[in-house]
Amino acid sequence: DDVPSELPDEYAGLMAFGGSMDAGDDAGHPWLPQVRALMRSCIEHDQPVFGVCLGGQLLALATGGTVERSPVIEIGVVDVTVTSEARSDEVFSALPAPIVPAAQWHQDWICDLPEDATVLMSNDDCPVQAFRIGSAYGVQFHPESLLTAVGKELLCNFLRNRRPLR
């Protein structure tokens, strides 16, 4: 099915979750460029986006970042550091500092972000664990996992701070 080029009016935001494909595998998954274009459109219209794992990688690519195969595969619960920039962020500010557990399952990583992106969480093996760019957030880990309370808090904060349906 085709992915819309703009978020329909009845939607308050976009959430893109994980998958087994590489974020740049457009030949094998021809809908990926459409998802990246929808993410760009959401940011241009100040609509909220939350990308998880593959979704975060797609968001990074959509905004001019780079995603590559990681030298370290992260699987399981891994400690990540909350950056000082996260302390004033509406979604990430309630996280306990400085280190929180996060459920991981990825072999690719976001290795470069555009200048206007802000890294919100990091660790030594994967320097971009979470970021914000405009109205969009991307995370490398899986906040939807039941393994950690941190993920539940992030998703609740994201949903709580979004504007209501039109």
Phi, psi and chi 1 to 4 in degrees:
 res  aa     phi    psi   chi1   chi2   chi3   chi4
   1 ASP       -  152.4  -68.1  -23.9      -      -
   2 ASP   -78.2  143.3  -73.4  -25.9      -      -
   3 VAL   -90.5  134.4  175.4      -      -      -
   4 PRO   -63.6  153.1   21.1  -28.8      -      -
   5 SER   -83.5  -16.9   58.9      -      -      -
   6 GLU  -137.4  153.3  -68.6 -173.2   -2.8      -
   7 LEU   -70.3  125.2 -163.0   64.2      -      -
   8 PRO   -58.9  149.1  -23.9   34.1      -      -
   9 ASP   -57.3  -31.0  -74.3  -20.5      -      -
  10 GLU   -77.7   -1.6   62.9  -90.5   18.1      -
  11 TYR  -100.9  138.6  -71.5   77.0      -      -
  12 ALA   -89.5  -14.7      -      -      -      -
  13 GLY   179.5 -178.4      -      -      -      -
  14 LEU  -126.1  131.7  171.4   68.0      -      -
  15 MET  -122.1  128.7  -67.4 -176.1   86.0      -
  16 ALA  -120.1  124.3      -      -      -      -
  17 PHE  -102.0 -168.1  -70.4   95.2      -      -
  18 GLY   -79.0  173.7      -      -      -      -
  19 GLY  -172.6  167.9      -      -      -      -
  20 SER   -85.1  -13.8   60.0      -      -      -
  21 MET   -81.3  162.5   67.5  -75.5  -59.9      -
  22 ASP   -76.9  142.7  -64.6  -17.9      -      -
  23 ALA   -61.1  -24.4      -      -      -      -
  24 GLY  -105.0   12.3      -      -      -      -
  25 ASP   -83.9   66.9 -175.0    8.7      -      -
  26 ASP   -67.2  -32.6  -62.6   -9.8      -      -
  27 ALA   -67.2  -41.8      -      -      -      -
  28 GLY   -80.7  -21.2      -      -      -      -
  29 HIS  -140.7   80.1  -54.1  -81.4      -      -
  30 PRO   -64.1   -8.1   15.1  -22.4      -      -
  31 TRP   -84.1  -12.8   49.6  -90.3      -      -
  32 LEU   -60.4  -43.4  -70.0  175.7      -      -
  33 PRO   -60.8  -33.3  -23.2   32.5      -      -
  34 GLN   -67.2  -38.8  -64.8  172.6   -9.9      -
  35 VAL   -64.9  -45.0  171.6      -      -      -
  36 ARG   -61.9  -39.4  -66.8 -168.6  -56.7  -92.0
  37 ALA   -65.3  -39.6      -      -      -      -
  38 LEU   -64.0  -40.5  175.8   58.4      -      -
  39 MET   -61.1  -45.0  -69.9  175.0  158.3      -
  40 ARG   -60.5  -42.9  -78.9 -170.8  -60.9  -84.9
  41 SER   -61.9  -42.3  172.1      -      -      -
  42 CYS   -60.3  -44.7  -73.8      -      -      -
  43 ILE   -64.6  -43.2  -66.2  169.4      -      -
  44 GLU   -59.9  -31.4  -70.9  167.3    6.5      -
  45 HIS  -100.0   13.8  -67.2   95.8      -      -
  46 ASP    56.3   38.0 -162.6   32.6      -      -
  47 GLN   -99.1  141.6  -64.0  168.6  -45.9      -
  48 PRO   -68.6  141.6    8.4   -9.3      -      -
  49 VAL  -134.6  139.6  175.9      -      -      -
  50 PHE  -134.5  113.0 -162.2   94.6      -      -
  51 GLY  -106.3  129.6      -      -      -      -
  52 VAL  -112.1  124.9  173.7      -      -      -
  53 CYS    53.3 -105.6 -163.7      -      -      -
  54 LEU   -55.9  -40.5  172.5   64.9      -      -
  55 GLY   -60.6  -39.3      -      -      -      -
  56 GLY   -67.6  -38.8      -      -      -      -
  57 GLN   -65.8  -41.9  -65.9  168.6    1.5      -
  58 LEU   -61.7  -40.2  -71.5  167.8      -      -
  59 LEU   -63.0  -42.0  179.2   61.0      -      -
  60 ALA   -60.5  -47.6      -      -      -      -
  61 LEU   -63.5  -40.2  -71.9  177.9      -      -
  62 ALA   -62.6  -26.5      -      -      -      -
  63 THR  -105.8    9.2   57.1      -      -      -
  64 GLY   102.4    8.6      -      -      -      -
  65 GLY   -83.2 -176.0      -      -      -      -
  66 THR  -128.3  138.2  -53.2      -      -      -
  67 VAL  -125.9  132.5  175.3      -      -      -
  68 GLU  -139.9  171.4  -64.0  177.6   -7.2      -
  69 ARG   -66.1  131.7 -176.7   73.1   62.7 -166.6
  70 SER   -81.6  144.7  174.0      -      -      -
  71 PRO   -71.3  -17.5   19.6  -26.1      -      -
  72 VAL  -127.8  121.6  176.8      -      -      -
  73 ILE   -85.0  127.6  -64.0  172.6      -      -
  74 GLU  -104.9  118.5  -70.1 -175.3  -45.5      -
  75 ILE  -136.7  129.2  -62.6  176.9      -      -
  76 GLY   107.7 -167.6      -      -      -      -
  77 VAL   -86.0  122.7  177.5      -      -      -
  78 VAL  -126.1  140.6  175.1      -      -      -
  79 ASP   -75.2  136.3  -74.6  -19.0      -      -
  80 VAL  -129.0  150.9  -65.2      -      -      -
  81 THR   -97.4  133.4  -59.2      -      -      -
  82 VAL   -83.6  124.1  178.4      -      -      -
  83 THR   -77.9  163.2   67.3      -      -      -
  84 SER   -62.5  -31.1   59.2      -      -      -
  85 GLU   -64.7  -28.2  -69.9   82.9   -2.6      -
  86 ALA   -69.5  -23.3      -      -      -      -
  87 ARG   -60.5  -27.8  -62.5  -77.2  123.1 -131.9
  88 SER  -107.6   10.4   61.0      -      -      -
  89 ASP   -89.4  136.8 -177.5   84.1      -      -
  90 GLU   -63.1  -25.9   66.5 -176.6   -0.7      -
  91 VAL   -93.9  -40.6  173.7      -      -      -
  92 PHE   -96.4  -11.0  -74.5   76.7      -      -
  93 SER   -65.2  -24.5   62.4      -      -      -
  94 ALA   -83.2   -4.6      -      -      -      -
  95 LEU   -69.1  143.2  -67.3  178.9      -      -
  96 PRO   -67.0  143.5   22.1  -28.9      -      -
  97 ALA  -109.9  161.9      -      -      -      -
  98 PRO   -96.0  -12.2   33.2  -33.7      -      -
  99 ILE  -125.6  134.5  -62.7  173.5      -      -
 100 VAL  -132.3  152.0  -65.4      -      -      -
 101 PRO   -80.9  142.6   28.8  -32.7      -      -
 102 ALA  -139.8  136.1      -      -      -      -
 103 ALA   -75.8  128.2      -      -      -      -
 104 GLN  -123.5  149.7  -54.1  -87.0   -3.3      -
 105 TRP  -163.1   79.9 -171.1  -76.8      -      -
 106 HIS  -152.4  150.9   65.5   94.5      -      -
 107 GLN  -117.6   -9.4   60.0 -175.3    3.2      -
 108 ASP  -105.2  162.1  -68.6  -16.8      -      -
 109 TRP  -145.8  158.0   65.7  -18.9      -      -
 110 ILE   -85.1  111.7  -59.3  162.5      -      -
 111 CYS  -103.7   -8.5   51.0      -      -      -
 112 ASP  -155.3  139.6 -164.0   25.4      -      -
 113 LEU  -124.0  157.7  -71.6  169.8      -      -
 114 PRO   -66.7  160.9   15.5  -21.6      -      -
 115 GLU   -56.7  -33.4  -78.1 -174.8   25.8      -
 116 ASP   -85.9    6.3   53.9  -17.3      -      -
 117 ALA   -88.0  151.6      -      -      -      -
 118 THR  -121.3  123.2  -58.6      -      -      -
 119 VAL   -77.2  128.9  175.6      -      -      -
 120 LEU  -109.4  -25.4  -59.6  169.3      -      -
 121 MET  -144.7  150.7  -62.8  177.2   82.2      -
 122 SER  -156.5  163.7 -177.8      -      -      -
 123 ASN  -152.7  173.9   72.1    9.0      -      -
 124 ASP   -64.0  -35.0  -70.5  -19.8      -      -
 125 ASP   -82.9  -22.3  -68.2  -30.3      -      -
 126 CYS  -146.9   89.5 -174.8      -      -      -
 127 PRO   -60.1  -23.0  -22.2   32.5      -      -
 128 VAL  -112.4   90.8 -179.8      -      -      -
 129 GLN   -91.6  -27.5  -73.5  -76.5  -11.6      -
 130 ALA  -155.5  145.9      -      -      -      -
 131 PHE  -151.4  162.6   68.4   99.5      -      -
 132 ARG  -127.4  140.7  177.8 -172.6   67.0 -124.2
 133 ILE  -146.2  114.6 -176.0  163.5      -      -
 134 GLY    59.5 -127.8      -      -      -      -
 135 SER   -89.1   10.5   58.9      -      -      -
 136 ALA  -116.6  147.5      -      -      -      -
 137 TYR  -125.3  142.0  -70.5   87.2      -      -
 138 GLY  -130.8  138.7      -      -      -      -
 139 VAL  -128.5  145.3  -63.5      -      -      -
 140 GLN   -85.4  -23.5 -174.4   59.2   76.7      -
 141 PHE   -93.1 -174.6   53.1   92.1      -      -
 142 HIS  -115.2   88.5  -72.0  -90.3      -      -
 143 PRO   -68.0  -18.9   23.2  -31.4      -      -
 144 GLU   -75.5   -8.7   77.5  -80.3   13.7      -
 145 SER   -68.0  145.6  168.6      -      -      -
 146 LEU   -82.9    1.9  -61.3  176.5      -      -
 147 LEU   -75.0  -22.4  -64.4  174.3      -      -
 148 THR  -137.3  146.2   67.4      -      -      -
 149 ALA   -74.5  -24.3      -      -      -      -
 150 VAL   -58.2  -45.7  168.5      -      -      -
 151 GLY   -60.6  -44.2      -      -      -      -
 152 LYS   -59.7  -42.7  179.2 -179.2  175.7 -175.0
 153 GLU   -64.2  -42.0 -173.5  160.6    5.8      -
 154 LEU   -61.4  -48.3  -75.7  177.7      -      -
 155 LEU   -64.8  -41.1  -70.2  175.1      -      -
 156 CYS   -62.9  -42.8  -73.7      -      -      -
 157 ASN   -62.6  -42.1  -74.4  -12.9      -      -
 158 PHE   -61.1  -48.4  175.5   74.9      -      -
 159 LEU   -68.1  -36.3  -65.3  171.3      -      -
 160 ARG   -67.1  -33.6 -170.9  177.2  -56.3  114.8
 161 ASN   -94.3    9.3  -73.8  -64.4      -      -
 162 ARG   -91.3  152.1  -59.1  -59.3  100.1 -161.9
 163 ARG   -73.9  154.6   58.6 -179.1  179.8  -96.2
 164 PRO   -69.4  165.6   22.7  -29.8      -      -
 165 LEU   -58.1  145.6  -69.4  170.7      -      -
 166 ARG   -75.7      -  -69.4  177.5 -143.9  146.4
